[in-house]
Amino acid sequence: MRLLIAAIGRLKDGPERELAERYCKRAEQTGRRIGFRDVEVLEIRESRAQEASKRMIEESIVLANVIPERAAIVVLDERGENLDSAALAAQLGKWRDSGRPATAFIIGGDNAIAPALRDKTTLRVAFGAAT
C-alpha cells in the first residue's frame, strides 16, 4: 500500500524540512518490511483567492484531485478522533490487508477543507486542539 501526505502549504528549507524528510525516509525503510511500498509528500501551493470560502474550495479541489482511486482518506481535523500510535498503525494495517491501494493523509490550509471533501473521508484524526 502506498502512503500519501497531501498538504496545503510548503515547508521552507531548514530544520523542519530536514526532520520531515528524515521521518519519511524512516517510514519508507520500515514500511517496506510490512507492506507499505512508498511514502509520497505533496506540498500544494496555497490559493491566492481573496475570500476565505473561495480559498477553501480551490484548495480542496486540488487535494481531491491528488487522492488515488479507492484510497482510504485520513483528514487532520480538530474534531476528529484522538488515536494513539498503536491504534493508527492497526487501522493502516486493516486498510492494507483489505486491499486498499493507498492511504491519503490530507492536511488542509488555514481555512480547513470543504465539506464535500471532508464528507468523503474514511477517518478524521485530531492531534489535540492544535490540529
CORMO-V40887 format. One record per residue. RES is the residue in one small letter. SS is DSSP state (@ for helix, = for strand, . for the rest). PSI is psi as a letter, one per 40 degrees, with the letter a starting at -180 (NA if undefined). OMEGA is omega in whole degrees, 0 to 359 (none if undefined). Layout:
((RES | SS | PSI | OMEGA) (RES | SS | PSI | OMEGA))
//
This chain:
((m | . | i | 179) (r | = | i | 175) (l | = | h | 181) (l | = | h | 172) (i | = | h | 179) (a | = | h | 186) (a | = | i | 173) (i | = | h | 181) (g | . | i | 183) (r | . | h | 174) (l | . | h | 174) (k | . | i | 176) (d | . | i | 179) (g | . | a | 186) (p | @ | d | 181) (e | @ | d | 179) (r | @ | d | 179) (e | @ | d | 179) (l | @ | d | 179) (a | @ | d | 179) (e | @ | d | 179) (r | @ | d | 180) (y | @ | d | 177) (c | @ | d | 179) (k | @ | d | 178) (r | @ | d | 180) (a | @ | d | 178) (e | @ | d | 182) (q | @ | d | 180) (t | @ | d | 184) (g | @ | d | 180) (r | @ | d | 181) (r | @ | e | 183) (i | . | e | 172) (g | . | e | 175) (f | . | h | 192) (r | . | d | 174) (d | = | i | 179) (v | = | h | 180) (e | = | h | 178) (v | = | h | 177) (l | = | h | 176) (e | = | h | 186) (i | = | h | 181) (r | . | h | 178) (e | . | i | 176) (s | . | i | 177) (r | . | e | 180) (a | . | i | 182) (q | . | d | 183) (e | . | h | 181) (a | @ | d | 182) (s | @ | d | 179) (k | @ | d | 176) (r | @ | d | 181) (m | @ | d | 181) (i | @ | d | 180) (e | @ | d | 180) (e | @ | d | 179) (s | @ | d | 177) (i | @ | d | 179) (v | @ | d | 179) (l | @ | d | 182) (a | @ | d | 182) (n | @ | e | 180) (v | @ | e | 181) (i | . | h | 179) (p | . | i | 178) (e | . | h | 179) (r | . | e | 180) (a | . | i | 167) (a | = | h | 184) (i | = | h | 179) (v | = | h | 180) (v | = | h | 173) (l | = | h | 187) (d | = | h | 182) (e | = | e | 178) (r | = | e | 183) (g | = | a | 179) (e | = | i | 178) (n | . | g | 184) (l | . | i | 171) (d | . | i | 184) (s | @ | d | 181) (a | @ | d | 180) (a | @ | d | 178) (l | @ | d | 178) (a | @ | d | 179) (a | @ | d | 179) (q | @ | d | 177) (l | @ | d | 178) (g | @ | d | 178) (k | @ | d | 179) (w | @ | d | 178) (r | @ | d | 183) (d | @ | d | 179) (s | . | e | 176) (g | . | e | 176) (r | . | h | 181) (p | . | d | 185) (a | = | i | 166) (t | = | h | 180) (a | = | h | 174) (f | = | h | 185) (i | = | h | 178) (i | = | h | 182) (g | . | i | 179) (g | = | a | 181) (d | . | d | 184) (n | . | e | 179) (a | = | a | 178) (i | . | i | 182) (a | . | i | 179) (p | @ | d | 181) (a | @ | d | 177) (l | @ | d | 180) (r | @ | d | 180) (d | . | e | 179) (k | . | e | 186) (t | . | i | 177) (t | . | d | 183) (l | = | h | 173) (r | = | h | 184) (v | = | h | 175) (a | . | i | 173) (f | . | f | 183) (g | . | a | 184) (a | . | e | 181) (a | . | e | 182) (t | . | NA | none))
//
